[in-house]
């Protein structure tokens, strides 16, 4: 029994010695903290940007964030996280051409918050796809309005909940009729 304990003790001591040697080798081959800082500072901006985008692409592969585009913004990540935690809701905005825009707003959002979120969604979409450079949003809101279940969302200060809009509800982006 004592011989077995002694053999096990010798084996453990040998393993500990090997681990210490590996750590010592790693310390020798690892650059100093100052050298690492110099290497980081010497990278040109485009390379740092590429490294950041690669990391962001890996982050977006997470199941929680997989719905987001590759060139994601911090605002989109925060919106998606808030949505997952139930702090936000998705309002599906239906355009006249049949396109559905999934707009994320906080739970107690007003009509004005929804309009701002639509504007931001369209601006990001235009940046990613190209196309129209400038949209007059004053013209858009004078010409179109939002409708939910036949009711116009006219009051910008009124909350969406007060109109009955809930998560995943569809709001229609409809052209105003001219008054004669």
C-alpha positions as CSV (number, residue, x, y, z in Angstrom):
1,X,0.0,0.0,0.0
2,X,2.8,2.4,0.9
3,X,4.6,1.6,-2.3
4,X,1.5,2.5,-4.3
5,X,1.1,5.8,-2.4
6,X,4.8,6.6,-3.0
7,X,4.4,5.8,-6.8
8,X,1.3,8.1,-7.0
9,X,3.2,10.8,-5.1
10,X,6.1,10.5,-7.5
11,X,3.7,10.7,-10.5
12,X,2.1,13.8,-9.1
13,X,5.4,15.5,-8.5
14,X,6.5,14.7,-12.1
15,X,3.3,16.2,-13.5
16,X,3.7,19.3,-11.4
17,X,7.3,19.7,-12.6
18,X,6.2,19.4,-16.2
19,X,3.4,22.0,-15.7
20,X,5.9,24.4,-14.1
21,X,8.3,23.9,-17.1
22,X,5.4,24.6,-19.6
23,X,4.5,27.8,-17.7
24,X,8.1,28.9,-17.6
25,X,8.4,28.3,-21.4
26,X,5.2,30.3,-22.0
27,X,6.6,33.1,-19.9
28,X,9.7,33.2,-21.9
29,X,7.9,33.1,-25.3
30,X,5.2,35.6,-24.3
31,X,6.0,39.3,-25.1
32,X,6.0,41.9,-22.3
33,X,2.9,44.0,-21.8
34,X,4.8,47.0,-23.1
35,X,5.6,45.1,-26.3
36,X,1.9,44.1,-26.8
37,X,0.8,47.7,-26.3
38,X,3.4,48.8,-29.0
39,X,2.1,46.2,-31.4
40,X,-1.5,47.3,-30.8
41,X,-0.6,50.9,-31.4
42,X,1.3,50.2,-34.5
43,X,-1.6,48.6,-36.3
44,X,-3.1,50.9,-38.9
45,X,-6.8,51.9,-38.6
46,X,-8.1,49.7,-41.5
47,X,-6.6,46.6,-39.9
48,X,-8.1,47.4,-36.5
49,X,-11.4,47.9,-38.2
50,X,-11.1,44.5,-40.0
51,X,-10.3,42.8,-36.7
52,X,-13.3,44.5,-35.1
53,X,-15.6,43.5,-37.9
54,X,-14.5,39.9,-37.7
55,X,-15.2,39.8,-34.0
56,X,-18.6,41.5,-34.6
57,X,-19.4,38.9,-37.3
58,X,-18.6,36.1,-34.8
59,X,-20.8,37.8,-32.2
60,X,-23.7,38.1,-34.6
61,X,-23.6,34.3,-35.1
62,X,-24.9,33.9,-31.6
63,X,-28.5,32.5,-31.7
64,X,-29.8,35.6,-29.8
65,X,-28.4,38.0,-32.4
66,X,-28.6,35.8,-35.6
67,X,-31.4,38.0,-37.0
68,X,-29.1,41.0,-37.3
69,X,-27.2,42.0,-40.5
70,X,-23.4,41.6,-40.7
71,X,-22.8,45.4,-40.6
72,X,-24.8,45.7,-37.4
73,X,-24.9,48.9,-35.2
74,X,-24.7,49.1,-31.5
75,X,-28.3,50.4,-31.5
76,X,-29.5,47.3,-33.4
77,X,-27.7,45.0,-30.9
78,X,-29.2,46.8,-27.9
79,X,-32.7,46.7,-29.5
80,X,-32.4,42.9,-30.1
81,X,-31.3,42.3,-26.5
82,X,-34.1,44.4,-25.2
83,X,-36.5,42.5,-27.4
84,X,-35.3,39.2,-26.0
85,X,-35.7,40.4,-22.4
86,X,-39.2,41.6,-23.1
87,X,-38.3,45.3,-22.7
88,X,-39.1,46.0,-26.3
89,X,-41.6,44.9,-29.0
90,X,-41.5,44.4,-32.8
91,X,-44.1,46.4,-34.7
92,X,-44.5,45.1,-38.3
93,X,-44.9,48.1,-40.6
94,X,-46.5,47.2,-43.9
95,X,-45.7,49.5,-46.9
96,X,-47.9,49.9,-49.9
97,X,-45.6,47.8,-52.1
98,X,-46.1,44.8,-49.7
99,X,-42.8,45.1,-47.9
100,X,-42.9,44.5,-44.2
101,X,-40.5,46.4,-42.0
102,X,-39.8,44.8,-38.6
103,X,-39.4,47.9,-36.3
104,X,-38.2,47.4,-32.7
105,X,-39.5,50.0,-30.2
106,X,-39.6,50.0,-26.4
107,X,-42.8,48.7,-24.7
108,X,-44.1,52.1,-23.7
109,X,-43.2,53.8,-27.1
110,X,-45.2,56.7,-28.5
111,X,-46.3,57.1,-32.1
112,X,-43.4,59.6,-32.5
113,X,-40.9,56.9,-31.2
114,X,-42.3,54.5,-33.9
115,X,-41.9,57.2,-36.6
116,X,-38.2,57.8,-35.5
117,X,-37.6,54.1,-35.5
118,X,-39.0,53.8,-39.0
119,X,-36.8,56.6,-40.1
120,X,-33.7,55.0,-38.6
121,X,-34.6,51.6,-40.1
122,X,-34.9,53.2,-43.6
123,X,-31.7,55.1,-43.2
124,X,-29.7,52.0,-42.2
125,X,-31.3,50.0,-45.1
126,X,-30.4,52.7,-47.6
127,X,-26.8,52.8,-46.3
128,X,-26.5,49.1,-46.7
129,X,-28.2,48.7,-50.1
130,X,-27.4,52.1,-51.6
131,X,-30.1,54.1,-53.3
132,X,-31.7,57.3,-52.4
133,X,-29.3,59.5,-50.4
134,X,-31.8,61.9,-48.8
135,X,-35.5,61.5,-47.8
136,X,-37.6,64.4,-46.7
137,X,-39.3,63.0,-43.6
138,X,-41.4,66.1,-43.2
139,X,-42.9,65.3,-46.7
140,X,-43.3,61.6,-45.8
141,X,-45.3,62.3,-42.7
142,X,-47.4,65.0,-44.4
143,X,-48.2,62.5,-47.3
144,X,-48.5,59.3,-45.3
145,X,-49.8,58.2,-42.0
146,X,-49.8,55.0,-39.9
147,X,-53.0,53.0,-39.5
148,X,-53.7,50.2,-37.0
149,X,-56.9,48.3,-37.4
150,X,-58.6,51.1,-39.3
151,X,-57.6,53.8,-36.8
152,X,-55.1,56.5,-37.8
153,X,-52.2,57.0,-35.4
154,X,-52.4,60.8,-35.5
155,X,-51.3,61.8,-32.0
156,X,-47.5,61.6,-31.8
157,X,-47.6,61.9,-28.0
158,X,-50.0,59.0,-27.5
159,X,-48.5,55.6,-26.6
160,X,-48.8,52.7,-29.0
161,X,-50.4,50.6,-26.2
162,X,-53.2,53.2,-25.9
163,X,-54.0,52.5,-29.6
164,X,-53.9,48.8,-28.8
165,X,-50.7,48.0,-30.6
166,X,-48.9,45.0,-29.1
167,X,-45.8,42.9,-29.9
168,X,-45.8,41.6,-33.5
169,X,-48.9,43.6,-34.5
170,X,-49.1,45.0,-38.0
171,X,-49.3,48.8,-38.7
172,X,-50.0,50.0,-42.2
173,X,-48.0,52.8,-43.8
174,X,-50.9,54.4,-45.8
175,X,-51.1,57.4,-48.2
176,X,-53.3,60.3,-46.9
177,X,-56.3,61.2,-49.0
178,X,-56.3,64.8,-50.2
179,X,-58.8,67.1,-48.6
180,X,-60.8,69.2,-51.1
